[in-house]
Amino acid sequence: MSISEAQTAVDPRSAVKSQRAETQKQTQKQTQKQTQKLPLLSLLALAMAVFITSLTETLPAGLLPAMSADLRVSESATGQTVTVYAIGTALTAIPLTAATARWRRKRLLLASMAGFAVANTVTALSGNYPLTMAARFVAGVAAGLAWALLAGYARRLAPAHLQGRAIAIAMSGIPVALSLGVPAGTFLGKALSWQAAFLVMTGLTLALLGWIGAAVPDYPGRRQGDRTPMLRALRVPGVAPVLFVTLVFVLAHTILYTFIATFLDGLGMGGSTDLVLLVFGAASLLSIWTVGAHISRRLRTLTIAGILLIAAAAALLAVLSDSPAMVYAAVTLWGLGWGGAPTLLQTAVGDAGGDEHLDAAQAMLVTLWNVAMAGGGIVGGVLLGALGSASFPWSILVLLAPVLAVVLAARTHGFPARRGSAV
């Protein structure tokens, strides 16, 4: 008889303890194995939330003539439905994020999506311009809550080394909305009515509410008294550089994107705007897939590559835009550089802020993002009136110079050579 067998015979409890320990080991291994996988059903629900958020913002752009006729205002005034949405987001993202910090995350996500359902329904049924603008403002408020919540939600759903990929899946709703959602909504508006397009958005949102309720796990908010002031989050190393890059990078992109139809008109390609945007959207989808596959270890490299790709696109548009082939090549580079930007920037600010400052950092990023979008329309309009649409590519090059400089300088915090969560 062996020593271990003799000990077991003397004390049978040791065998029970050994069996329990082995069972615990197997349970831990099984749990660890499960946590290595991404919860795709939950992440796709978040991607659908991002899709609805993005499409609600941009849908009026494809429906302006019909909306302006029914609301009895000019197309320029109807276009302000996009501006008031961005203003609603920019004004309320930070205070509402602070006010709802202790709410359970699933409850907050459901509330923000319900806000979209109400706002889009009122927009569809309203024949009154002030009421429509009020509904669009409410949609912007819902977007402020959603944008500040979604990236952090995706991070919490995934193990540390897959958090970047989880955010990429959630953010895939942006290029899908821009490349497929807006054209589809425009087609539906022409085939039926612009009101039908907004009611379809309501139907999609109601379906999403059920999806979230069934498939997305809940998480607690912050504990009572566990507050993170915005200024304290801003002082965390790395947060400020990411926010600066967000503001200027999005501003550079928005100047051209807002006036892309005008820019193409100046090149004699106004009839190809839908095809150009389709190419941009397809390239953006490829970009977000690439970023999702490599962000865990190459966030800094991907960010620098995205900036350089957009700079190359701007250079082509600045000097070779007389060739349609070069325009399409530039738009492809632009989409490749831009598609992964939301994922990269939200991951970077989340890494810099950490769990303690995540909500505050995300709220500031959302605010600056929308400030940049509103500013892009204003700056683009000034450039258009003063220098013409040919000035847009040159303005992008000027703005990207400090963006690249800050990313290169933020090697230790903000855009580190190696992510702390990469394993």
N, C-alpha and C positions, 0 to 999 in steps of 0.2 A: 504494500500500500504506500502511495506517495505521501509526502508531508502534507500537501494541500488536501488530499483526500482524507487523511487522518484528522486534519483540523476541521474539515466539514463534518466528519462523523462525530467529532467531539462537540462541535457547535453548529448545528444545522442552520442557525440564523445567518451565519456568514454566507451560505448559499443563497438565501433569500436576498440579502443585501447586494451580493454580486449580480444576481439576476435583475434587481431594480436598477443598479448602476448601468448595466448593459442596455436595459430598456430606455433609460434616460438618454444614453448616448445615441441610440437609434433615433429617438424622437428629435434630438437636437440636430442630427444630421439631416433628417427629413425636413425640419423647419428651415435649416440653412439652405438646403437645396431649393425649397420653394421660394425663398427670398431672392434667389438669383434670377428669378424670372420677372419680367415686366407684366403688370396686370393690364393687358391690352384693352379689355372691354371697358375698364374704368378710364384709361388714358384716351381712348377713342371718344368717350363721352365728353371729356374735357376738350378734345379737338373739335367736337361738334359745337361746344359752347364758344370756342374761339371763332369758329366759322360764322356762327350767328352774330357774334359781337362785331366782327369785321364787316360782314355783309350788310348788317343794319346801318353801319356808318356810311358805306360807299354806295348803297343801292340807289339813292336819289340821283346820283351822277348819270345813270343810264336812263332815267325817267323824267328828266327835267322838262322837256317840252310839254308832255301830257300833264304833269303835275302843275306847271305854271298856268296852263289853260284852265284847269278845273279850280285852282285856287285863286284865279284872276289876279295874278301878280306876274312880274317879269321873270324871265329865266334867271337873271342875276339874283333877284330876291329869293327865288326858289333854291338856288345854289347855296344860300345861307343856311339851309337845313343841315348841310354837312358841317358848316362852321359852328352852329349853335350846339351840335352834338359834341364836337371837340371841346368847346368851352365848358359844357356841362361836365365832361370828364376831368378837364384840367382843374376846375374850381373845386370839385368835390372829392377827388380821389384820396387826397391826404386826410382831410377831416373825417370823412366817412370811414376810412380804414382805421383811424384811431378810435372812432366811436364804436365800431363793431369788433374791436380787437378780441373781446372776450366771448363773442358769439361762436358757437360751434361751426366748423368750416362748411359742413354740408348744408346746414340751415342757411348760411350766408350765400352759398352758391345757388341754392334754390331761389332765394329771394331776388338775387340779381337777374337770374333768367326769367323769373316771373315779371320783373320790371320790363324786360324786352317784350314779353307777350302783351302786356298792357299798352306799352308805348306804340308798338307796331299796329295793334288793333285800332287805337285812337287815330293814328296817322292814316290808316286805310279808310276809316269811316268819316273823317273830318273833311268838311268842305270850307273850313275857315282857316285862314293863314295864321293868325295868332295862336289858335288852338293847336295847329300842326307844329308850330315852332315850340310850343310848350311840351308837346309829346316828344319831340326830338331832343329837347333838353333833358327830359326824364330818361330817355334812352341813353344819353351820354352819361348821366349819373349812374345808371345800371352798369354801363361799360367801365366806369371808374372803379366800381366795386369788383367787377369781374376780372379786369386786367391785373389789379393788385393782388388778387387771390389765386389765379389759375396757375401761374408758374410755380408758386410755393406749394400748391396742392399737388402738382405733378411731381415735385421733388420728394414730397412725403410719401408718395405711393411707391417709390422705387428705392432699391438699395443704393448706397452711396456711389458706387462705381457706375451705376446706370442712370443717375439723376439727369445728366445732360441729355441722354437719349430719350428719357421720359419727357423732358421739356420739349425736345424736338418733335416728338409725336403730337403733343398737345398743340404746339405752335403751327403744325402743318395745316391747321384750319385757315391760316392767313392766306397763303398762296392759293389754296383751293378756292377760297372766297373771291379772290381777285381775278383768278384765271378762268374759273368756271361759274362761280355764283353770280357775279355781276353780269356777264353775258346772258346767262340763263334768266336772270331776273328781268333784264332788258327785253329779251325775246318774249317772256310771259307778259310783260307790260304792253308790248305791241300787239300780241295775239289776243289778249283779253282786255286787261286794263292795268294801270299802275296800282290801283287798289288791290287787285288780285295778287300782285307780287308781294305786297306787304302782308296780306292775309295768309299767304303760303308761309311766310316767315313766322307768323303766329302759330300756324299748325306745326311747323318743325319745332318750335320752342316748346309747345305743349308736349310733343312726343319726347323731347329731350328731358323735360321735367320727370317723366316716368322713368326714363333710362337712368337718370342720376339717382332717383330714389331706389331703384332696384340694384344698380351695379356699382355705385361709387361709395366706398367706405367713408365713415365720418371720422373727424378728428376734433379734439378740443381746441378752443381758442386760448388766448393767454389767461393766466391765472389772475385772480383779483389782486390788484396792486402791482402786477408785473407789467409796468409800462415802459415803453421805449420812445422817448421824445425824438422827433425827427432830427433835430440838430445834433443829438448824440450819435445817431446813426450816420449822419453826414461826416462826423469826425473819425469814424472808423477807417483805418487805412484801406485804400482801394475803392471805397464807395464813391468819393468825389470824382476820381478819374473816369470811372464807368459812366457816371451821370453826365459829365462833360461830353464824353464821346457820344452818348445817346443823343443829347440835345443837338450837337452840330452835325452828326452823321445823318440823323433823321431829317434835319433841316435841308441838308444838301440833296438828299433823295427826293424830298417832297417838292422842292422847287421845280424839278423837271417832271415828276410824276403828275402833279396837279395840272400842268399845262402841256401834257404830252400831245394832246390833239392839236393844240395851237402850234406847237413846235413842228409837228409833222405837216401841218398845213403850210408852214413856211418853206418846207422842203418839197412841196408838191405831192406829199404822200398822205394827205388827209383822209383819203378813201381807204387806207390800209390800217387805220388806227386799231380796229378790232383784231386784226391779224398780228400786229406788233405787240399788243397786250397779251395775246395768246402765247406768243413766243416768250415774252417776259415771264408769264406765269409758269410755262413749262420749265424754263431754266430755273425759276425759283423753287419749284418742286424738287428738281435734281439737287439744288443747293441744300435744301433743308434735309434731304436724305443723306447727303454727304456729311453735313454737320452732325446729324444724329449718330452716324456711324463712328465718328472720330473725335467728338467733342470731349470725351472723358480724358484724353491725353493731349489733345492739340488745340485747346481753346485759343491760346495766344496766336498760334500759327494760322488758324482758320480766320481769326479776326483780321489779322494783317493781310491775309490773302483776299478777304472780302473787300477791304478798303482799296487794295491795289487793282482788283478787277473792276470796281466801279470807276476808279480813276482812269483806267485804260479805256473803259467805255466812253467816259466823258471826253477823253482826248480824241477818240475816233469821231465822235459826234461834232467835235469842235473843228476838225481839219479835213475830214473825209465824208461829211454828211451829204455831199452831192451824189454819192453812189448808194442806191437802195441796198445793195448787198452789204456795204459797210454799216449801214444803219441797223440792219438785222443782226449783223455780227456784234455791234455795240450793245444792242438790246439784250442779246444772249449773255454777254459778259456782265451786263448790269443785273440781270436776273440771278446769275450765278453768284454775284457778289452780295446781293441784297437778300435773297431768300432765307438764308440762315441767320441773318442779323438779329431778328427778335430773340431767337433761341440763344445766340451767343451773348447778347447783352443782358438778358434776364438771368442766364446762368452765371455770368460774371458778377453781377450785382448781388446775386444770392450767395455765391461763394465768398464775396468780400464781406457782406453783412453778417453771414452766419445765421444760425437759427434765432439768436437773440434779437437781431435787427432785420430779419428777413422781411416782415410785413412793412416796416417803415421804409426800407430801401426800395422795395417793389413799388410802393405807393409814390415815392418821389420819382422813380423811373417812369411810371405811367403818366404822371403829371407833366414831366419834361417832354415826354414823347408827344403828347397832345399839344403842348405849347409849340413844339417844333413843327407839328403838322399845320397848326393854324398860322404860324410864322412863315412857313413855306409858301402858303398861298399869298400872304401879304408881300413878302420879299419878291416872289415870282411876278406878282402883279406890277410892282414898282420897276423891276428889271424890264418887264415886257414893255411898259410905257416909255421908259427912258432909253433903253438900248436895243429892244427887240428880242425875239425869241432866241436868236443866235447867241445871246449872252448866257443862256442857261448852262451849257456845258462848261464854260469858263468859270462860272460861279461855283460849280461843283468842285472843280479842281482847286480853287482857292480855299474852299471850306474843308476839303479833305486833308490839306497840308497839316493844320494843327491837330486834326483827328489822328492822323498817323503818328505825329510826334508824341502825343500823349500816350497812345498805346505802346509805342516803343519804350517810353520812359517808365511806364507802369509795369516794370518787369517783376518786381517783388510783390506788389499788391495791386489788385485790379485785373491785370492781364498777365498773371505769372507764367513763367516758362513751364511750370508743372502744377497742375491742379492739386490742391491738398486732398481732394476726395478721390483722386485717381488711384487705383490699386492695381 
